[in-house]
Structure formats: C-alpha cells, structure tokens
C-alpha cells in the first residue's frame, strides 16, 4: 500500500486557480484590472422589464396593452427605514382602496345591466302578448276535431288581461 501524503494547502489553491505559487503574486495585479472593468460594465443602468418593447401580438390587436393585477403594481419594501416603510404602507392602502372602489363600481354596473335586461325581457313579453291576434274557441268540440299540429299552436290566455274585440 502506498502512503498518501497530505498536499500543501497553498499548492491546492493554486491548482484550483490554475497558477503556481510564484505566478500568483505577479498575476494579482493583472486580475485586478479585469474586475474593475467588470464593475464598470455592471454600473450601466439596466432597463426595467416593462419598458422592453413587445413584439406584435398574435391576435393583431396592437392597441391592447398587457394588464397588471393590483398585487403586482407595488413591490414590497423589506428592511428599509421606518418612514419609507410607513409611506409604502400608506401607498399600498391607497392602491387597495382604489382597487376596491373599481371592483365595487364594476359590480354595481353589472347589477344595473342585469336589472335592465330583466325589465326589457318583461316589456318584450308584455308587448308580444298585446300584439297577439286572439280567436276565442267557444265550441269545445272543435278541439276534438283538430289535428295534433293545430293543437300544439293553441295557447291558453286569461281573458281579463287581453282586450278582445
């Protein structure tokens, strides 16, 4: 069995970096320069995602914008100054109040539309009944002689509500 020797830690680190111990001292200056360049590249302001122009939508409706939910309108502030946090909470309250009022308004509009539809339906039915041509069948024997098709067309009405000439 061969005995394993424990390698020097600095030698292992230099292998990982890809340099020897002597070269590492000379390369430190060279490695500092690229880091500064990398920092300069990172300092450029990154455009927010929402300002990136989207392509033409598949539906072809270019005037339609992408909708945002109220939850995504304002991002949370964690570990900030108390005054900023309070201002943030106030802003969130205003946004929630606005969303609540918009939802309430929509609900009210839907209720009004529903009520209007029902009123129109009743009015239409009433007008239909008024415009019907009514013929009173006084002889029940006629009903016995009628065919099925004719019987299907007959409807019963209350004579008090209908003006019969």
C-alpha positions in Angstrom: 0.0 0.0 0.0 1.2 3.4 -0.9 1.1 6.1 1.8 -0.7 9.2 0.8 1.0 12.5 1.6 -1.1 15.5 2.6 -0.6 18.2 -0.1 0.2 21.8 0.9 -3.0 23.9 1.0 -1.4 26.8 -1.0 -0.5 24.3 -3.7 -4.1 23.0 -3.9 -5.4 26.5 -4.1 -3.0 27.5 -6.8 -4.0 24.4 -8.8 -7.6 25.4 -8.5 -6.8 28.9 -9.7 -4.6 27.4 -12.4 -1.3 29.1 -11.3 1.7 28.2 -9.3 2.7 29.9 -6.1 5.2 32.2 -7.7 3.0 33.2 -10.6 0.1 34.0 -8.3 1.9 37.0 -6.9 2.5 38.5 -10.3 -0.9 37.8 -11.7 -2.7 39.6 -8.8 -2.2 42.9 -10.5 -3.5 41.6 -13.8 -6.6 40.1 -12.2 -7.5 43.4 -10.5 -7.8 45.2 -13.8 -10.5 42.9 -15.3 -12.5 43.2 -12.1 -12.6 47.0 -12.4 -13.7 46.6 -16.0 -16.4 44.2 -14.9 -17.6 46.7 -12.3 -17.8 49.4 -14.9 -19.9 47.1 -17.1 -22.2 46.3 -14.1 -22.7 50.0 -13.3 -24.7 50.6 -16.5 -28.3 51.1 -15.7 -30.4 48.1 -16.6 -33.7 48.9 -18.3 -36.8 47.6 -16.4 -38.6 44.7 -18.0 -41.8 46.6 -18.6 -40.1 49.1 -20.9 -38.8 46.4 -23.2 -41.0 46.6 -26.3 -43.0 43.6 -27.0 -43.5 42.1 -30.5 -46.7 42.4 -32.5 -49.4 40.3 -30.7 -50.6 37.2 -32.5 -54.2 38.5 -32.4 -53.2 41.6 -34.4 -54.7 43.9 -31.8 -51.7 46.2 -31.3 -53.8 48.7 -29.3 -54.4 46.3 -26.5 -52.0 46.6 -23.6 -51.0 43.9 -21.1 -53.0 44.2 -17.9 -51.4 44.2 -14.5 -53.1 43.0 -11.3 -53.2 45.3 -8.4 -51.0 42.9 -6.4 -48.1 43.5 -8.9 -48.4 47.2 -9.1 -46.3 47.9 -6.0 -43.5 45.8 -4.7 -42.8 45.3 -1.0 -40.1 47.2 0.9 -38.2 45.0 3.3 -35.6 46.2 5.8 -36.0 49.9 4.9 -36.2 53.0 7.1 -39.4 53.2 9.1 -40.5 56.4 7.4 -40.2 54.8 4.0 -42.0 51.7 5.3 -44.9 53.9 6.6 -45.1 55.8 3.3 -45.1 52.5 1.5 -47.9 51.2 3.7 -50.0 54.3 3.0 -49.4 53.9 -0.7 -50.5 50.3 -0.5 -53.6 51.3 1.4 -54.5 53.8 -1.3 -53.9 51.2 -4.1 -56.2 48.7 -2.3 -58.9 51.3 -1.7 -58.7 52.2 -5.4 -59.0 48.5 -6.5 -61.9 48.0 -4.0 -63.7 51.0 -5.4 -63.2 49.8 -9.0 -64.4 46.4 -8.2 -67.5 47.8 -6.4 -68.2 50.1 -9.4 -68.0 47.1 -11.8 -70.3 45.1 -9.6 -72.8 47.9 -9.5 -72.7 48.3 -13.3 -73.3 44.5 -13.7 -76.3 44.7 -11.4 -77.7 47.6 -13.3 -77.3 45.7 -16.6 -78.9 42.6 -15.2 -81.9 44.6 -13.9 -82.2 46.4 -17.3 -82.1 43.0 -19.1 -84.9 41.6 -17.0 -87.0 44.7 -17.4 -86.5 44.6 -21.2 -87.4 40.9 -21.2 -90.7 41.6 -19.3 -91.6 44.5 -21.5 -90.9 42.5 -24.7 -93.1 39.6 -23.4 -95.9 42.1 -22.5 -95.7 43.7 -25.9 -95.8 40.3 -27.6 -98.9 39.4 -25.7 -100.6 42.8 -26.6 -99.9 42.3 -30.3 -101.2 38.7 -30.5 -104.2 38.0 -32.6 -106.7 36.2 -30.4 -109.5 34.0 -31.5 -111.8 32.6 -28.8 -112.9 29.0 -29.2 -116.3 28.7 -27.7 -117.2 25.2 -29.0 -115.0 22.6 -27.3 -116.0 20.0 -30.0 -113.7 21.9 -32.4 -110.7 21.0 -30.1 -111.6 17.3 -30.5 -111.6 17.6 -34.3 -108.3 19.4 -34.5 -105.1 17.7 -35.6 -102.1 17.4 -33.3 -100.2 20.1 -35.1 -103.0 22.6 -34.7 -103.4 21.7 -31.0 -99.7 22.5 -30.4 -100.2 26.0 -31.6 -103.1 26.7 -29.3 -102.3 28.5 -26.1 -104.5 29.4 -23.1 -104.8 33.0 -22.1 -106.6 34.9 -19.3 -109.4 36.9 -21.0 -109.4 39.6 -18.3 -105.9 40.7 -19.2 -106.5 40.6 -23.0 -108.6 43.1 -24.9 -110.8 41.1 -27.2 -112.6 42.9 -29.9 
